[in-house]
Amino acid sequence: MTKIKELYNVNNPGDNKKTDRKKTPQMTGELTVEELARNLASFAIDRTDLKSLMTSLPTPNSLNMTTLEYELGILKILSVGWGIAFYMAATDKNKAALTQTYWEMIREISQNISTLTEATTGTKIDYFTILKERLNGFVGILQENPSGATEPTTVIGPAFASACGSPDDPMAILAGTKMFTLSLGAVKEYLAVITIKDITIH
């Protein structure tokens, strides 16, 4: 799984080694809320890990790979959002601002996806509404399953498989579980090495 800090070249002080990894201009371990939200949003839509996960699945299989890829992209975006909720303390003064900014950026990205989809296929979609519908579906299933509160991975995998139209397919369940777990892990690791700058208003 690609680490967020690898995507954004968050290195130790004095580490100027060149890398072939995708990255934005040099980032440090101290970011504004907006910079952090932008990095998380960019990671959420990066498809490197998604492609790697798909190619790891055994073939042949009965899955609709186009649907699987589409739903994995949605799940990754939602998982990053959950990562913020899970791994930032409720008392963190930046949590609400980061959450709001992340989802605002995802909304903007979703508008671009919707526009591109209509331009290339002629089909009108509202990608952000689709994200909200999937989110509500996953949350509803978690609420219906008591184990979901402590072990959400046991619920998300089967729920993801159902979203793919393959509710009993073990590979679909595994793919959803992996995407959810690895995305959460990447967010947790990234948040642990980042300090959010205090903004002083003069």
N, C-alpha and C positions, 0 to 999 in steps of 0.2 A: 504494500500500500504506500503510495507516495505521501510523504509527510508534508504538511503545510509549510513548515519552516524550510524545507528543501525547495519548494516552489518559489518561495520568496527570499531565499538566500539569507536567512537569519543565522548568522555565523557568530562564533565566539569573537571577542575583540581581537583585532589584528589578524584574523583569518581572511586572507585575500586570495585564496586559491580559486582558480578558475574552475567552472563547472559547466557541463553540457546540459544541465537540467534547465527546464523552463523556469524563468524568473522575471520579476519586475525589477525596476531600479532598486538599488541597495536598500534593504530595510534593516533596522536595528531591533534590539529587544525592547525598545520603548516606542509605543505607537499611540496615536490619538484613537479615540473611539471610531472615527470615520475610517481611518487607515486599517484598523483591525477588522472592522465590518467588511471593508472592501476585500481584504485578503481572504476572509472566510467565505464571502460570496463567490469569489473567483475560484476558490478551491471546490466549492459546492457544485459548480457547473463544469469543472475540469473533467474530461472524460478518460483520462489516462488510466485511472484505476478501474473504471467501469469496463473499458476494453480488455484490460488484463484479466479481470474477473470472468468475463464472458468467454475468453479464449481458454480459460482453465476448466471449463465445463466439459465433461465427457461427451463425445459424439459417436454415433448418432443419438439424438434424443427426440422426444416428442414435443419439445417446447417451441412456441412461436418466438424465434429469436428477436424479431423486430419489436414485438410487444415487450419481451423481457428487457431489452436495452432501453426502451422508452420508460418503463416502470422503474428500472434501476436508477435512471437519471433523476426521476422524481423523488425516489426514496433517499438518494444522497443529499439532495437539497433539504429535505425534511430532517434528515439525521443530523446535519450540521446545525440546524436550528435547535433541535433537541439537545445537542451537545452544549450549546450556550446555556440552555435551561438547566441541564444536569450538573455542569462542572463550574459554573460561577455561583458563588454563595449568594443566598437571598439578600444578605446584608451588604453585598458589594454595590457601592453607589453607582457604578458604571453599567450594571447588568441591564437595567431597563433601557438605557440609551443605546447600548450595543444591540440588544434584541430588536428594538425598533428600527435602528439604522440598517441592520442586516436584512430585515424583511422588506424595508423600503427599497433596498438595492435589488433584492430578488424580484420585487414587483416590477421595477424598471427593466430588468433582464427579461422577465416574462413577457412584457409588452413587446420587446424586440423579437422574441421567439414567436409570438403570435403574429406579428407583422410579417416576419420572414416566411412563416408557414403559409399564410394567405397568399403571399406573393409567388411562392414556388409551387403551391399545390392548388390554389384557388379555394381552399377550405378555411373558413373562419373559425378560429378557436380563441379561447381566453385561457391562456396557460396558467395564469395566477389563480383563476377560479378552479382549475383542475387541481392545482397544488393544494388549495384549501379543502377541496372535496376529499382528496386522499388523506390529508391531515386529519380531518374530522372522522373519516372512516377508521384510521388507525387508532385515534384517541378513543373512539367509541368501543372498539374491540378490546383495548387495554382496560377500559373501565368495566367491561363485562367479565373480565378474567382477573380474579384476585391476584394470581401469580404475576400478572403484568406489572404490578407496582414495584416488585422487587427484582423480577427477572424479565424485563421487557423483550429480550431476545427470543424467549420461548413463544411469544405471541406474535412478534413482528414478522418472523419468517413465514408462518402459515398465512398471516394476513396479506403479506406481499404476494404469496403464491396465488391467493384468491384474486387479488387485483390483476394478476397476469392471466386469469382465466384457467389456471391449473392448480386448483386448491389442494390436490393430493399428491402433487409431483414433488418428490424429495429434492430434486435438483433446483427447482424454483424456490423451495423453502430454504435450501442451503444458500442459494445466491442472495436472497433477501437478508438472511441472517448475517452473512458475511459483510454485505454492504453496510448494513446498520452498525454492526460491531466495529468494523474497521474505520468507518467515518467518525463514529463517536470517539474512538481511540485517538485518531489524528487530531480532533479538536481538543481533547483533554490534554494531549502532549503539547500542542501549540500554545494553549492558554497558560500552561505552566511555565513557559519561558518568556512570556510577554508581560511587560509592565505598561499599564495604560497611563498616558500623560495626563496630568492635571492641567486643565485649561484655565488660565487666569484672565479674567475680564478687567481691562483697565478703564 
